[in-house]
């Protein structure tokens, strides 16, 4: 399962695939309808490969949780994120029994299941070990570009 170019963008429904970078941000393609959008550097964007959920012992990466769902469902669809909260919590306890019930909310579980089902519909889920190849370098690039945008340019005018 490769999630290194899959993005969640605050305020936008669904998931997006990173297509290319521009001077002012990047272009992403919706996994729901295939439409391409431009996203500015000020947008709140998260790489799925960088998201984790709390357990009582550690933070569990999202790719590992999605892999556990893929194993349980034999790479098929999970239950709908529109089910009632009690059913979602029971289902999630089967996937991740030691999740921290105080810090992982029903809304987090709904979002995870919705994302999983979007990825599953696109054939992007797998029972194989998760692979994150360029996540760190992509993250560093984005951070450097944001810093470059925020730092004011110094005058290079020479005094005579």
N, C-alpha and C positions, 0 to 999 in steps of 0.2 A: 504494500500500500504506500503510494508516494503522495505525501501531503505537503511537500516543500514549496509548491507554487499555488496552493489552494488558500484563498483568503476569505476572511469574514470582515465585512465592512459595516461599521456602525451606521445605523439608519437605513441600510439597504437589506431587503429580504434575500435569503438564500446565501449561496456561496459563489465565489468568483475564482477564475483561474488567471494568474498573472501572465500576461502576454508579452508586454515590452515596457521598458522604461522610457520616459520622456524627460525633458528638462524640468518640467513643473510637477512631475508625479509619475504616473504610469497608466497603462491601459490594461483593463481587466475584462474578461468575458464571463457573463453570467452562466452558471451551470444549469439554471432553470429554463431560461429562454434563449440563450446564445447571443444576447445583445452585448455589444461592447460599450464600455463606459470609460471615461477618463476620470482618474481619481487624483486629487491634489495631495500635496505633502501634508497638509493640515488635517486630513481625514484620519479618523481613528480606525486603523486597519490592523488585523491580527492574522498572523500565519497560523494555520491549524497545527503545524508541526511544533509550534512554540507554546501551545495551550496545554495546561494540565488541570487535573481535578484533585481535590484534597481527599486523602485517606487518613486513617488514624496514625499511620507510620510514615508516610511520605506523600509527595505529589506524584500522581500517576499521569504520564503523558497521554494526550488524547488519542494518539495513534495506537497505543497499546489497548486502550478501552475499546476503540472501534474494531481492533483485531479480535478482541474477546467477543464482541457482538457478532462479528463475521463467523467465528468458530461456532458460537451457539446457534446461529441461524443458517449455518452451512452456506455462507455468502449470500443468503437471501435477505429480503427486507425485514426490518425490525418492526415492532408494534408501532402504531401511529403515535405521533407526538400529541395528538388531540385527545388521547384517552384521558380518563380522570386521573388526578394526581396519585391516588392510592395505588392504582394499577401500575402507573409508571414507576413509582418507588419500589414496588414489589419486583418488577421486571429488572430494575437497575440493581437491586440487591443480589439478584442471580448473577449479574455480569460482574459486579464489583462489590463483594460482600462487606469489605472493610472501609467503604467510603464514609467520610465524615458527615454525618447527618446534620450537624449544626452549621456546616459551611458550604455544603452542596444543596442547593434548593431545587424544588420541583421545576422551576423555570430553567435551571441549568440542564436538568435531565431532558426536558422537552427540546431544548436547543440541540443537545447532543444527538438525540434520536432523529430529529429533523435533518440535521447535517448528515448523519449516517445514511438515512434513506435517500437523500439527494445524491450522495456519492455512490450508493449501491445502484441506483437507477442508471447512472452513467458508467457502470462497470468498473468503478475505481476502488472497490473494497476487495480485500484479500485476507486469507488466513495465514499468509506468509509473514515472516518476521518484518516489522516495520523498517523502512529505509528512509533516512533523512540525509541526503547528500550535500546539498548546498544551503541548508537553512541558515546556518551561522553566517556564511558570507553574504547571503541576501539580506539578512537582518543588519549586518554591519554596513552594507552599502546604503540601505535606507536611512540608518541612523546618521551616517556621515553626510548624506545629502540634506537631511533635515537640519543638521548643525550648520552646514554651509549656507543654507538659506537664511538662518537666524542671525549669523554673525555679520555685522555691518562691514562693508568694504572700506578699507583705508584708502585715503587719497594718495595717489602715486605721483602727484605733481611735484616737480623739483623746484626748489627755490633758487633764484639766480643771484 
